[in-house]
């Protein structure tokens, strides 16, 4: 059981207490700091049991266990309390403002032969046919039109 104990130095304890009491932080990060503070057994303190701690903070016992494990593996308290950086960059939106303008312009233009009126499916197919975009969902076209308060009826 000794390998699972958390013994904080005075500096670590001070940093965690300051983090949990001051500044603006997410509830998740504050709970992480509180879990470690309540798990500390240094200087004769007794650690709060996992089940009690989970009940006090309104989280699962597994979360308490995982947070303790992550703290033991962390390089420093500040790294433990910071959010992870994304491994992959966010995906840029496929539909740009220019394509949105083409879709709205198409919806305002004359209806193609064989169609009684523009539909979101016909607009999506026409955008692909005109090589504006490689593929386009009719749901995306619908969202664009709703965003601009455009009604096809």
N, C-alpha and C positions, 0 to 999 in steps of 0.2 A: 504493500500500500504506500510505502514511502516515495516511490517514484511518481505517484499521482498527486502528491502534496504540492501545494503552491505556497512558497515562502517568498514574500516580497521584501525587497530592500526598502529602506526609508524613502529613498528617492522615487522608487517605483510607486509606492503607496501614495506619496504626495501627488505625483503626476496623475494617478487614477482618481484620487479624491478631487483634485482641481478640475479634471475633465468632467466628472459626473456632476459637479456643483455649479460650474461657471460656463459661460459661453452658450452658443446655440449649436446643438448637436442633435442628430436623429435619435429617436427613442431606442432604436436598435443598438447604437453605439454606447449610449448611456447604460443600457442594460448589460452590455458586455463588460463595462467597467465595474458595475455593481456586482456582477457575478464573481469577478476576480477578487474584489475587495472582501466580499463575504466568504470567499474560499481560502483566504489567507490564514496561515497557521503560524506566522512568524511572531516573535515576542510574546509567546504564551497565549495567543488568540486561539479560539476554537472555530473551526470552519463550520458553516451552516451546511446541513445535509442537503444532498441534491434534490430530494423530493420537497423539502421545506422551502428551499430557495426557488424552485420552479413555481411553487404555489404562491410565494410572496410576490414574485415578479409577474405572474400570470403567463408563464411560458412553459414549454414542455421540459421534462427531465432530460430528454435527449439533447435539447438545445444547451442546457447547462453543461452537460458532459462534453459536447462538441466545442463550446467556448473555452472550457478549461484546457482541452487538448490543444486548441489553436494557440492559446496563450503560451503554453509550454513550448510550442514549436516556433513561436514568433521570435524575431531577432531583437526587437525592442518593444517597449510599451507603445511608443508612438506609431510604429508599424502595425501593431495589433489593433490600435484604435482608428486606423485610417481605412478608408474604403479601398477595395481592390480596383486596380486599373483594368480596363477592358483588354482582353487578349486580341480581339479583332476590332477594327474600326467600324463605326456604324455604317450601314449601307445607305448610300445616297438615294434619294427618291428618284424613281424612274421618270415620273411625269414632272416636267419643269413648267414654269409659268408660260413659256412659249408654246408648249404643247397644249396647255389648258386653253390658251387663247385660240389656237387652231380648232380645238374641239368646240368651243363656243361659236366661233365663226362658221364652222361646218353646220352646227345646229341651226344657225340663222339663215343658212343658204338654202338654195332650192333642193327639194327632195330628189334623191337619185331615181332613175327609171325603175319601175317595177315595185316601188314602195309607195304606200299611201302617205306615210309621214316618217320622220326620223324617230328611231328608237335608240336606246342606249347600246343595244347590240349592233345595230347598223352603224352607229357612230364609231364604235370600237373597231369594227371590221374595216371601215373606210380609212381610219387613221393608220392601220397596218398596211392597207392597200396603197396608200399614198407615201409609204415609207417614212412616216413621221416618227414611228417607234416600232421596235421589232415585235412586240406583243403587248396587248392591252386588254384588260378585263372590262367587261361591261359594268361591273360593280364600281370600278374606279371611275369610269365615265359618269356613272350615276352620282357618285360622291362629288365629283368636280362640278357637275351641274347644280347639285343642291347647295354646295358651298357658295356659288354665285347667284343663288336664288333664280335659277333658270328652269322653266317648266316646259317640257316638250309638248304638252297638250294645247 
